[in-house]
Amino acid sequence: MFKSRLFYLVALVLAYFLNHFFQTVETRAVFMCLIVLPAFSLLISYYTSRKILVSFEINESRIEKGGVAYIELSIKNPTLFLCPYLFINLTGSYGFALENSQLICSILPWRTQKVRVMLTGCYRGLFDIGIESCHIEDFLRLFGFNCDIPPKLKIVVTPQLKPVNPKFFQYYHNNLHAPNNVGSSDNLLSFYDVVPYDQSKDIRRIHWKLTARMNDLMVRNYDKENGVTAAVLADFSPVNGDDLQRLFVEDRLAEAFASVAHFLLQNYNAIDFVFADDIPYVLNNCSRFDFDKIFSVCSTQSFISKLSASELVAHYTELNACMNIIIITDKQNELPYTIENAIGKGFKFKVLYLGQADIKSNFRVEYFSFDEIYSGQ
């Protein structure tokens, strides 16, 4: 736009001097055109900018890291005038990559134009996405006017769920209890763990064969009755390092939080999930049906916890009774001293470190690196 304005001013000054010295009809006509046309273009552009309607939607509000979603832009020109240049800048973020963050298009009168932009998730987290700015320029590229833009939307980039190696839990095998078949299709006479359905129950727990037999909706209740298998302590304390290193570490931690919790809930009974921001939180007695809550925490919780992993251990062991504790952290120096106090009370620990653990395992405490817990690694 700057070059267009500069060219216009040079042309206007030149036309003025030509008209001043020659005083012909032609020079006067050129000079008047250089005054009238921009004024006319200014009025049309201003009017069009007030009428243009821009909206957008995202086909997926939650995508996995590395997955794709699409932004669907709709641009409507309800006026009688051509919109020669429409510029749209989309919101940028480190959490996702856009196929094209700046769009330039022309909209004919009484037309609606659709534009699709691909988005790829790069880092886990909760991000704003939308239109950062939208403006119109007239056909002479001399004037620009901002258009109204819709509010931004939220998109969640979730961590990848990795397959956990079952050997990681082989030392816990005698203490971790897989769900029994009470209430399963092979044991229709076990009524004590099946209760009548009401709106507070998850519809996915309906026991269809027993429902048909009793002529009333019945739901399984055994997932949370058999006790907690283990407690997963997720360390959301701030990560050290530069921006790229910090994002990499946070992503790997979140993947481990979610993957271990998912494995336990798919293969064993309920778990406790423990994390903190300003204060500690314990999601007690989570079954496989509650995994979405845990996954949401792993996807959106910021690494701003004021409580260290050691403080989480102290908080949990003081108020809760599950004796099998899995700690997932990128910090290892402070933990051994805190764990010693809990070991005396009968707690057993597995500690997962982002790097290679340099502390020896023993009967009560086992140390692993992240690479050791994933299948095929």
Secondary structure, DSSP 8 states (H G I E B T S, - for coil): -HHHHHHHHHHHHHHHHHHHHH--HHHHHHHHHHHHHHHHHHHHHHHHHHH-EEEEEES-SEEETT-EEEEEEEEEE-SSS-EEEEEEEE--BTTEEES-SEEEEEE-TTEEEEEEEEEEE-S-EEEEESEEEEEEE-TTS--EEE------EEEEEE-----B-GGGGGGGTTTS----STTSTT-TT--TTEEE--TTS-GGGB-HHHHHHHTS-EEE--TTTS-EEEEEEE--S---S-HHHHHHHHHHHHHHHHHHHHHHHHHSSEEEEEEESSSEEEEEEE-GGGHHHHHHHHHH--S--SS-HHHHHHHHHHH----EEEEEES--SSHHHHHHHHHTTT-EEEEEESS---S---SSEEEEEHHHHBTT-
